[in-house]
Amino acid sequence: MVFQASTYYTLASVGLAFGTFQQLGKSCTKFLDPLIQQGIDNPYVLDTFHKTGVRSVDTFLSFITPFFDAVLLKTGSLGTVSLIAIFSTATAWFTFASIESLRDRSKGLVKQVALVGLIGQLLGISVSFPLLWLSSFFFYKLHEKMKANDSSYVKPAGVYTAAASNLIFLLFTVSLGVVKNDSTRKLLIAIFQIAPVVFYTLPVYLHFDSNHVSLQVSRKGSEAVKKVYQLSALAFAVTHIGTCLYILQFPFITFGDFIKLLTTANPGPEGCAAFLLLEYFSLSVASLLYIASQGDITAVKKYLIQSVAVGPAAAFMLFTSKREQELIDEIDRINQNKKK
């Protein structure tokens, strides 16, 4: 049996998800295990979360709320950096996935960004994306070069709706760290668990069939995609550079200390911050895997360099912008040929 490249990338994506899941389980097990057990036994004796009255939901909230509270309130600068890192990288992936889901060529779980996001709230977004979304993307060979036809087109309205949904979702996540009132923050954390369904279902319902659109409309759609990716790259680059400057204010941490934090089960709240940093690194590897699937070693090298300079999220958005430009160029060539 001869395996195609898409098969290897699919398996690599699934392998990344399982490897990440295994490591995530080690990072904050000692911190969460007692909370999980109490939640299973009787979550209602706790006052650490917003109660909904639904036992299964409240069991989950009884340990996920203290998890976020630990990162937000008990880990200081480490928690701040870990939240910025994972929110930036996850938002970059959500931006890419939500726009790709609008193309008519998308199939299976590639179209189900809201579902993948919801599962990510349960397993970790760095597990659900490579396990479900990216592996499906590879399986259906959607990583291959897009062709200028109806299956690749998106309408500008769908693109801007997806972009607006991503922006609102990002602002909502930022509010978790801004709100000081305990009860309000607990309520927001509870809402945050179902937020992907709310924000990432909307673009799908508002997006109309892209079949048989004119080349002019399709070009405007791709121009909109490119603009969203470029603006996202700029925002993520500024965030990355600002975070690096923020880190420089604190005592120097050796690389060995950092690796120990990520690989050792920590009984304190630092284990929760390590969990988010592991997710950040896993999604960065997923970005690298996607770029590698394009078969361009120069692009891989550029991503690695840019990841250091402007951050993995910005580097990923810059690559997806270049990919969209290639589709625009092909549309222009078709237009020029028609004029001859």
C-alpha positions in Angstrom: 0.0 0.0 0.0 1.3 3.4 -1.0 0.5 6.2 1.4 0.0 9.8 0.1 1.5 12.8 1.8 -1.9 13.8 3.1 -2.0 10.5 5.1 1.3 11.2 6.8 0.3 14.7 7.7 -3.1 13.4 9.0 -1.3 10.8 11.2 1.2 13.4 12.4 -1.6 15.8 13.4 -3.3 13.0 15.3 0.0 12.1 16.9 0.6 15.7 18.0 -2.9 15.8 19.6 -2.3 12.6 21.6 1.2 13.6 22.6 -0.1 17.0 23.8 -3.0 15.4 25.7 -0.6 13.1 27.5 1.7 16.0 28.5 -1.2 18.3 29.5 -2.4 15.6 31.9 0.9 15.7 33.8 1.1 19.5 34.1 -1.6 20.3 36.7 -2.8 16.8 37.8 -1.8 17.4 41.4 -3.7 20.7 41.5 -6.9 19.6 39.7 -7.4 16.0 40.9 -8.8 16.9 44.3 -11.1 19.5 42.7 -12.3 17.0 40.1 -13.0 14.3 42.7 -15.0 16.8 44.8 -16.9 17.9 41.7 -17.8 14.3 40.9 -18.8 13.6 44.6 -20.8 16.8 45.1 -20.0 20.1 43.4 -22.6 22.0 45.4 -20.6 22.1 48.6 -18.1 24.4 46.8 -18.6 28.1 46.3 -15.8 28.5 43.8 -17.9 28.6 40.6 -21.1 29.9 39.1 -23.8 27.3 39.6 -26.2 26.5 36.7 -28.3 23.8 38.5 -27.3 21.2 35.8 -25.2 18.6 37.6 -23.0 17.6 34.7 -22.3 21.2 33.8 -21.7 22.2 37.4 -19.3 19.3 37.9 -17.2 20.6 35.0 -17.4 24.2 36.2 -16.4 23.2 39.7 -12.8 22.5 38.6 -12.4 24.5 35.4 -13.3 27.8 37.2 -10.6 27.3 39.9 -8.2 26.4 37.1 -8.7 29.8 35.4 -8.8 31.6 38.8 -5.4 30.0 39.6 -3.9 31.4 36.4 -5.6 34.8 36.7 -5.1 35.5 40.4 -2.3 33.3 41.8 0.5 33.0 39.3 1.4 36.6 38.7 3.5 37.4 35.6 3.7 33.7 34.6 -0.1 33.6 34.4 -0.2 36.8 32.4 2.3 35.5 29.9 0.7 32.1 29.5 -2.7 33.6 28.9 -1.4 36.1 26.3 0.5 33.3 24.5 -2.3 30.8 24.3 -5.0 33.4 23.5 -2.9 34.8 20.6 -2.1 31.5 19.1 -5.6 30.0 19.5 -7.2 33.2 18.0 -4.9 32.9 15.0 -6.1 29.3 14.5 -9.7 30.2 15.0 -9.3 33.0 12.5 -7.9 30.7 9.9 -10.3 27.8 10.6 -13.4 30.0 10.6 -12.6 31.5 7.2 -11.6 28.1 5.7 -14.9 26.6 7.0 -16.7 29.1 4.7 -15.2 27.8 1.5 -17.4 25.4 -0.4 -14.6 22.9 -0.7 -14.5 22.4 3.1 -15.9 19.1 4.3 -16.5 17.2 7.5 -15.1 18.6 10.7 -13.4 21.4 8.8 -16.8 23.1 8.6 -17.5 22.4 12.3 -15.3 25.1 13.9 -17.8 25.7 16.7 -17.9 22.0 17.6 -14.1 21.7 17.6 -13.9 24.8 19.8 -16.4 23.4 22.2 -14.5 20.1 22.5 -11.4 22.2 23.0 -12.9 23.7 26.1 -13.1 20.1 27.5 -9.9 18.5 26.2 -7.8 21.6 25.5 -7.8 23.6 22.3 -4.3 22.3 21.5 -5.8 18.8 21.4 -9.1 19.4 19.6 -7.6 21.4 16.7 -4.9 18.9 15.6 -7.0 15.9 16.5 -10.2 16.9 14.7 -9.9 20.0 12.6 -6.3 19.9 11.2 -6.4 16.1 10.7 -9.6 16.5 8.7 -8.0 19.4 6.7 -5.2 17.1 5.7 -7.4 14.0 5.2 -9.5 15.9 2.6 -6.4 17.3 1.0 -7.4 20.9 1.7 -3.8 21.8 2.4 -3.1 21.5 -1.3 -2.9 24.7 -3.4 -6.3 26.4 -3.9 -7.6 26.7 -7.4 -9.5 29.6 -8.7 -12.9 28.0 -8.9 -16.2 28.1 -7.0 -15.0 25.7 -4.3 -12.3 28.1 -3.1 -14.2 31.3 -3.1 -15.6 33.2 -0.1 -17.8 36.2 -0.1 -16.6 39.4 1.7 -19.6 39.4 4.0 -18.8 35.9 5.3 -15.1 36.9 5.8 -15.9 40.0 7.8 -18.5 38.2 9.8 -16.0 35.6 10.8 -13.4 38.3 11.6 -15.9 40.1 13.7 -16.8 36.9 15.6 -13.1 36.3 16.3 -12.6 39.8 17.5 -15.6 39.7 19.9 -14.5 36.3 21.2 -11.0 37.7 21.8 -12.4 40.7 23.6 -14.6 38.4 25.7 -11.6 36.3 26.7 -9.6 39.4 27.7 -12.5 40.4 30.0 -11.7 37.4 32.1 -8.5 39.0 33.2 -10.0 42.5 33.6 -13.1 41.9 35.7 -12.3 42.2 39.4 -15.7 41.1 40.9 -15.5 37.5 41.9 -19.1 36.5 41.0 -19.0 38.3 37.6 -15.7 36.6 36.7 -17.1 33.2 37.7 -20.1 33.9 35.5 -17.9 34.9 32.6 -15.8 31.8 32.9 -18.9 29.7 32.8 -20.1 31.5 29.6 -16.6 31.2 28.2 -17.0 27.4 28.1 -19.8 27.6 25.5 -18.6 30.8 23.8 -17.2 29.0 20.7 -20.7 27.7 19.8 -22.1 31.2 20.0 -19.4 33.0 18.1 -18.3 30.5 15.5 -21.7 29.2 14.4 -22.8 32.7 13.4 -20.5 33.1 10.3 -21.8 29.7 9.0 -25.4 30.7 9.2 -24.9 34.2 7.7 -22.7 33.0 4.8 -24.5 32.3 1.6 -23.6 29.7 -1.0 -20.5 30.9 -2.9 -21.2 28.9 -6.0 -21.5 30.7 -9.3 -20.2 34.1 -7.9 -18.4 36.3 -10.4 -14.6 36.5 -10.5 -14.9 40.1 -9.3 -16.8 39.1 -6.2 -14.5 36.2 -5.5 -11.4 38.5 -5.8 -13.0 40.9 -3.3 -13.6 37.9 -1.0 -9.9 36.9 -1.1 -8.8 40.5 -0.7 -10.9 40.6 2.4 -9.3 37.3 3.7 -5.9 38.7 3.0 -6.7 42.0 4.8 -8.0 40.1 7.9 -4.9 37.9 8.0 -2.5 40.9 7.6 -4.3 42.9 10.3 -4.3 39.9 12.6 -0.5 39.4 12.0 0.1 43.0 12.9 -1.9 42.8 16.1 -0.3 39.5 17.1 3.2 40.9 16.4 2.6 43.9 18.6 1.3 41.6 21.3 4.3 39.3 21.1 6.9 42.2 21.2 5.0 43.8 24.1 5.0 40.4 26.0 8.8 40.0 25.4 9.4 43.5 26.8 7.1 42.6 29.8 9.1 39.5 30.5 12.4 41.4 30.5 11.2 43.3 33.6 11.4 40.2 35.8 14.3 38.1 37.1 16.0 35.9 34.6 14.8 32.4 34.3 17.1 29.7 32.9 16.0 27.5 30.0 16.3 24.5 32.3 13.9 26.1 34.8 11.4 26.7 32.0 11.6 23.1 30.7 11.2 21.8 34.2 8.0 23.9 34.6 6.5 22.4 31.5 7.5 18.8 32.2 7.0 18.4 35.9 3.7 17.9 37.7 3.3 21.0 39.8 0.9 20.8 42.9 0.6 24.6 42.9 -1.3 27.0 40.6 1.9 27.3 38.4 0.8 23.9 37.0 -2.2 25.6 35.4 -0.1 28.2 33.8 2.2 25.5 32.5 -0.9 23.8 31.0 -1.6 26.9 28.9 2.0 27.3 27.8 2.0 23.7 26.7 -1.1 24.4 24.6 0.7 27.4 23.1 3.7 25.3 22.0 1.5 22.6 20.7 -0.6 25.0 18.5 2.7 26.5 17.3 3.9 23.1 16.2 0.5 22.5 14.5 1.1 25.8 12.5 4.6 24.4 11.6 3.0 21.1 10.5 0.5 22.9 8.3 3.2 25.1 6.7 5.4 22.0 6.1 2.5 20.4 4.3 2.8 23.0 1.6 6.1 21.5 0.5 8.0 24.7 0.7 11.1 24.4 3.0 11.8 28.2 2.6 8.4 28.9 4.1 9.2 26.6 7.0 12.4 28.4 7.7 10.7 31.8 7.4 8.0 30.7 9.9 10.7 29.6 12.4 12.5 32.9 12.1 9.4 35.0 12.2 8.1 33.0 15.2 11.0 34.3 17.2 10.8 37.9 15.9 7.1 38.5 15.9 5.6 35.3 17.5 4.1 32.1 16.1 0.6 33.6 15.8 1.8 36.5 13.6 4.1 34.2 11.6 1.2 31.9 10.9 -1.1 34.7 9.8 1.7 36.1 7.5 1.9 32.7 5.8 -1.9 32.3 5.4 -1.9 35.8 3.9 0.7 34.8 1.3 -1.4 31.7 0.5 -4.4 33.8 -0.1 -2.4 36.1 -2.3 -1.5 33.2 -4.5 -5.3 32.6 -5.1 -5.7 36.3 -5.9 -2.9 36.1 -8.4 -4.5 33.1 -10.1 -7.9 34.9 -10.3 -6.1 37.9 -11.9 -4.5 35.6 -14.5 -7.9 34.2 -15.4 -9.3 37.7 -15.8 -6.4 38.8 -18.0 -6.8 35.7 -20.2 -10.5 36.5 -20.7 -9.6 40.0 -21.9 -7.3 38.7 -24.6 
